[in-house]
Amino acid sequence: MTIVKVSGILVLVLGSGCIDQPQDPETSDETAARLQGSFTVHGTGALFGHTSTGIVSKPLDLSAAPFASYSLSHGQLVRQVGAGTADGTFTVPVEIGATSWELETNLFGIPYVAVGDALHPDLDRHTLGRLDGVLASAETDVSIDVTGLDAWADGDSTQIVVANNGGVIFSPELQFATPPADGDAAISSQMIDWMAQGVPLVDASQGDVAAMTQLVERTSGTEAYSGLDRYGTAPGFTQTDGSASTLSVAMSAVPQTTLALHWRGSAFEALLPDVGAGASDVPGADGVFIDALPDAASFGFYTTSPDLMLYTPTDSTANVDPTVVYGNPYSTMGRAWDEYAIINYFFAVPVQLGSAAPYNEFVGYDANMSLAALHGGVVKPLISPVRHVQIAGKSLGSPQTRVGTSPTVRWDAPAIGNATLYVVTLKRLSADSSGTSSTIVATFVTKDRSLQIPSTYLASGSTYILSMTAVDFGSVDRTRDLFGDGLPFESASSITSTFTP
């Protein structure tokens, strides 16, 4: 299962929120500057790579990244321009008397605005593998030879993992000219193009070791799932950009872990009335997936990770109790990678502009948590969507017009769980002959249950919707650690009706 983390336009809003958070410690000079009414935000940014020999890091080059602050002065937002450096630091001036401000930047081509009162925010990110990997620039064919497979059956899959350079390739057999057939115990001379995989070239001299796993289709009662059963490595395998090579792996059985799951589909299905008008189930999109990463217990689901177990209920609305079996062959310096569960339960909400054909927004429950947090293997929603969303005093349970160009959005807390923050994504709708589509205008994150949308983001004559997400992110504070991750992450999302300024 391929899961890729993507950031959008993110606006983090603080103020008189209902959730208290520790403040950045201030030096005496910073305190004096605040009292005098002017000060500068000093931030940092680094990239951390989890390699086979430990964690390495390097500063982010912020010299070309734009930085600015927006802060209130006499009731108006005033913009002041900051600057970044090549050594991973940046400074941004803030307007006189401000107690909170919007920090604007644009990293990796992604507009990002954080609003809060962090004097020392960081842009740190974590990834798997060394930080000097090189992608192939030309077709780089790899012939794959594998022995020791468990007798292949429909539903089996393989994955190629190069932990030291961060490469993870899901189901390469789907690219083979001749995929494995039922009963096969080997793969012979099947080709993939490494450049097409989008992962770094393997360099054994840098400590890279290519590994391959087989996930085997199994059953528990009436339920089917896949568990990692076989693992092998290709010692010495090295690639040269544009040159053909052979990846030879001898697989063997991996010690197995047994986990009893208690899927409570009826509890997930009970979220349906709160996710958006016309919502329906999405067959095959729900389930529990166990993955592993080094240091996931500390840093969470910070990058694409290999799978250990994949379970999609036959009937996601039912309450079932499968027992799954899988192995975890991954380790770094003798320490097993941390396992965690990814839990999804999605609904489709139709969104339509005028008479154009609608498209579906996919919302619902999304969580990443340690296996211990499943509390005996029980899989059920630990947070539910926000309730009673209003804009400019009007219910967004139905379409609204004339809400103004800077309306206030209000909502009630979820009925289940404790939201440590709320994510509000503003989307502008458009339509053509192919149907309705949407574009993200801005995403706001707030600890309050209200948000005033700046007039910058709304245009007369356009139609919008809001994606509302209630999140319990544990101790992670995205207002200071802007790209921070951790466990647990539990969220429930919904879509509002349309509105126009």
Secondary structure, 3 states (H helix, E strand, C coil): CCCCCCCCCEEEECCCCCCCCCCCCCCHHHHHHHHHCCEEEEEECEEEEEECCEEEEEECCCCCCCEEEEEEECCEEEEEEEEECCCCEEEEEECCCCCCEEEEEEECCEEEEEEECCCCCECCEEEECCCCCCECCCCCEEEEEEECCCCCCCCCEEEEEEHHHCEEEECHHHHCCCCCCCCCCEEEEEEEEHHHHCCECCCHHHCCCEEEEEEEEEEECCEEEEEEEEEEEECCCCCCCCCCEEEEEECEECCEEEEECEEEHHHHHCCHHHCCCCCEECCCCCEEEEEEECCHHHHCCCCCCCEEEEECCCCCCCEECCEEEEECCCEECCEECEEEEEEEEEEEEEECCCCCCCEEEEEEEEEEEEHHHHCCCEECCCCCCCEEEEECCEECCCCECCCCCCCEEEEECCCCCCCCEEEEEEEEEEEECCEEEEEEEEEEEECCCEEECCHHHCCCCCEEEEEEEEEECCCCCCCCECCCCCCCEEEEEEECCCECC
